[in-house]
Amino acid sequence: MPHAPPLRVLLRQYAAGSALTCEPVDQGLLNRGYRLCTTRGRYFLKHHFDPDTADPAAIARQHRATRRLADLGVPVAPALAGRDGRTVVVVGGHAYALHPWIDGRHRHGGQLTTGQCARLGALLGAVHAGLERVMPPKARTRPATSPHPVESADPDDTFALIDELLGRVRRHRPPDTFDELARHRLLERRALLEQHAGRRPPPGGPVGWVHGDFHPFNLLYRGDAPAAIVDWDRLGVQPRAEEAVRAAAIFFVRPAGTLDLPKIRAYAGAYRRAAGATPSELAAAVHRVWWERLNDFWMLRWHYERHDTRADPQFPAASALAVWWTREYDAVCGAFAG
């Protein structure tokens, strides 16, 4: 098995019995996960190797947060403690954590009823409200008047990136259908940015603790009910409402690159009530995420700069969404802000 974890050492640390089977599972792009069956039960073993999130102290903070959220009734799968009481085991410089195995499946927004969409929004709102309660006082959110933690994209930088990517597309041999779509979208996006360059969002906006990566592959369902929110590696202080908008843009995007606005309306209304967010806060978040999407080319950078094609299947819908969102800007704002 490639990248096999040191099971004997790990299981001794956890007193979790002897391994019977250990199978890799798809668990995102940045860390490795294993379905582990031992003489004492079934577990999810996570190998944290993304250098941006693999600090043991940061992982332990995530584990404390999820344990406290579980006490509030949020569906999570808290990490198990080892013999020494710690939830992170470091072996050979690599950090590991053991979680209970959660039977469940992922569900996209197209598989959810309107009522289930509202439940999804309420769940994310409960996460944000719960994190505000359980995180240590010294690490609580910044005041609502504090600067936004990330400056919005500078269109001049984006124009330069578009030119660079167009050059990479031209030089790719032999040209293929992906190159053709990439060129079309890059030229289209440049025209849109020229038209809307004056709408760059200003700094500012309320921030709070967020999951950081809330999307369909980080939420497990058992039947019709959410069973566990997983992968808390990006836990941090960010604009809460923007996480709600980004999540919706992933859950509710259709294959043609449009958003299911009736479902978003149900989701967003429930989120606002659970998180205590105002309509104006959601409207400002829509604007910032729209601008972010208009200036973002990470999938093309992976393809042409890193020669990593794992995100290619997402590109047609994601690139079309930026165009549709610009055209239907007012309708999208209305769906989120109510």
N, C-alpha and C positions, 0 to 999 in steps of 0.2 A: 504494500500500500504506500503511495507517495506521501511524504511528510507525516509518517506515522508518529503519533504522540507517544511519549514514554509512559505507557499505561501502568506498568508495575509500580513505578515510583509514585505516580499520581494517585493510584488507587490506595496505596499504603497511606498516603497523606490524608485521604478522605475516609478511610475505613469503609470503603464501598464494595468490598468483596473482590472476587477475581473476575477478570474480563472473559466474557463468552463470545461476544461479537463487537466489532467496532467498525462502523461504516461511515465514510464521508457523506455529508449532506450539503445541498446547495444552501449557502447561508450568506448571500451577498458577495461583494467583490473584494472586501478588504480584510476579512478574517476567515478562519477555517472552523468548521463545525463538524462534529461527529455524533452519530447516534450510537450510544454505548449501552450494551446489555451486559450486566454482571450477575453474579450469583445472588446479589441483593436487590436488584431492580433495574430499571431503565433510566438512562440519563442523557442529557445533552452536554457534551464536552466542548467547550469553546477554547480555541487557541487564538489569543490576541497577538497578532503580529503586525498590524498596521502601525508604523512608527509614530503616527500622529495621535494614536489613542491607546497605545500599549503600556503606558506608565502604570505600574501596579497601584500607586496611590490613587490615581484617577479612576482606575477600575474599581478599587475598593469603595470610593465615593459613590460610584454608580450603584454598587451593590447595596450600600446603606440606604440610598434613595429608594430603590425598588422595594427593599424590605419594608420601609416605612409606608410606601404607597400601598403595598399589599395589606398592611394593617388598616388602611383607610378603605379597603374594598376595591382598589383598582386591580384589574386582572393582569398580573405579571407572573414571572417565574423566577423568584429570587434565587440568587446563587446559594449553594450549600456551603456550610462552614466545614473546614477541615479539622483535624485533631487539635490543632493549635488555636482554633477559633477564627482563623483567617479564611476569607473567601477567595483569595488569589494565591495560587501556588506557582512559584517560579522555579523552573528546571532548565538548567543549561542556558540561562539568559532569556528563556521564553516564558511568557505568562499564560496560565491556564485557569479556567474556572469551570466548575461543575454545577449544572442546573438540573432540576427534575425534568424528565421528558414530558412534553405536552402533546397529546394527540390532538391534531387539528389540521386545518387546511387554510390556505390563503384565499381571500375573496376580493375580486375587483369590484369597483362601484357598479359596473353593469350587472353584477350578480345580486345586488342589494335592492330591496324594496325601498320605497320612500321612507317608511317607518324605520327601517334598518339604517338608512342614511342619517336620519335624525339621531339615532342611537350612536352612530359613529361620531358625529359632531359632539354629542354630549360626552362621549368617552374622552375625546381629546381635550375638551374643556375641563373635565374632571382631572385629567393629568396635569394640566397647567395650574389649576386651582390647588390640587394636592401638592405639587412641587413647591408652591409658594408657602405651604404650611410646614412641609417636612425638611426643607433645606436649612442648614444652620443659619442663625441670625446674621453672623458676620459675612455670609455669602449670599444674602438676600438680593433681590433685584435692585437695580439702580433706580433712582427717582425717574418718574415719567418724563421729566424735563431734560434728562441727561442725553448726550449725543447718541445717535444711532451707532451701534458697534461696528458697522461696516459701511463705508462710503459707497454710494451707488456708482455704477459703471460710468466712466467718462467716454462719451461717444467718439472722441478723437482717438482714444486707444482702441476702441472697437473697429473704427474704420481701418486702422493700421493692421489689426488682426485679420479683418476680412481680406485685405489685399494679400497678406501673407498666405492665408489659406487658399485663396484663388490660385496663387502661384503653385502651391503644392498640388492642387487638383490638376492643373495644366500639365505638370511634370509627371503625373502618375501614369505608368505604362504597364500593361495596356489599359486604356480607359475602359470603364465599365459603367453600369447603370447607376451605381452609387455615386460615382464621380459626376454623372450628369445631373442627378438630383442635388448633390452638394453645390454644384456651380449655380444651379437655378435658385436655390434657397439663399446662397450668399449674395447674389446680385439683388434678389428681392429684398433681403434684409437691409442691405446698404441703402436702397431707395427708401425704405420705411424709416430708417434712422435719420436720413437727410430730412425727411418730412417732419419727424417728431423730436429732433435733437433738443429743442427748447423745453421739453417736458421732463428733463432729468429731475428725479426726486431730490428734495433738500435733505440735509441731515436732520435727525430728531425722530422721536417716537418712543412709546413705552416699551420696555424690555422686561423679561422675566425668565425663569428657568423653563426650558423646553426639552422634549425628548431629543430633538435634533435630526431625526431621520424617520419621520412617521409616514409610512407608505404601506401598500398592500403586503409586501413581503416581510414586513416587520410586525404583522398582526395576524395571529392565528385564531380561527373560528372553530368552535365545536358546535355543529348544527347551525342554528341561526344566531348564536350568541358569541361575542368575543371571548376567547379563552385566555389569551395572553398577549401582551405587547412585549416584543423582544428587541434585542440589539439596542442597548442604551449607550453605545460608545460615543455618541455625539451630544450627550447630555451637557447642557451649558446655558449661559445667559445670552438670549437672543430675543428679537421681537416676537412675542407670542402669536400675535395675529398673523404674522407672515408665515409661521409654521402652519397655521390653519389653512391659509390660502395655498401654500405649496402642496400640502397634503391633498387638498381637493383637486388640484390640477393634475395630480397623479392618479388618484382614485377614480375621478370622473371624466377623464379624457377619453374620447371615442376614437376608434381607429382612423377616422378621417381627419383628426386633429381639431375637433370641436369639444366643447364642454357640455355636459348634461346639466343645464341650468336649473330645471325643476328639482333635481336631486341635490344640487348644491344649495338651493334655497332652504331645503329642509335641514341639511347638514349644518349650514352656517347659522340658522336661527337657533338650533339646539346648542351649537358651540357658544354663541354669544351669551345665552342664558347661563350655561354651566360655568363659563370662564369669567363672567361679569364684564365682557368686552362690549364696547359701544359700537353703533353703526359707523361712526366716523373713523374709529380705529380700524375697522375692517376695510373701509373704503381706502384709507391711506395704505393699508397693507396690500390691497389689490394693485394699487398704482405702483408700489415698489416691486412687487413680484412680476408684474407685467413688464416693467422696465428691465428687470433682471433677465427675463426670458428673451426680450428683444436684443439684449447685448451678449447673450450666452451662447458659446459654441463648443462646450466641453466635449460633446460627442464627436464632432469633427476633429478636435484636437487629439482625442484618443486615437481616432482612425488614422490621421495623416502624420501626427508627430510621434505617437507611441506605437503605431501599427498594432493597436489593440482594437479588435472588432467586436468585442462583447456587447457594446451598446448600439451597434448598427441597427438591430431590429427596432429600436425605439425611435430612431431618427425621423422616419417619415411623419409619424403623428406629432412628435415634439416640435419639429420644424414648422409643420403646418399650423400648430396651435398658436405660435407667436403671431402669425399673420391673421388668423381668425380672431384672436383676442383683441388685436389692434382695431379691427373692423367693428367688433361687437363690444367695445370697451364699456359703454354705458350699461348695456344689458348685464355684463359680468359684474360690474360694481353693484347694480341693483340686486342681483341674486345673493351677493355676500352681505350687503349692508341692510337688506330688507326694506 
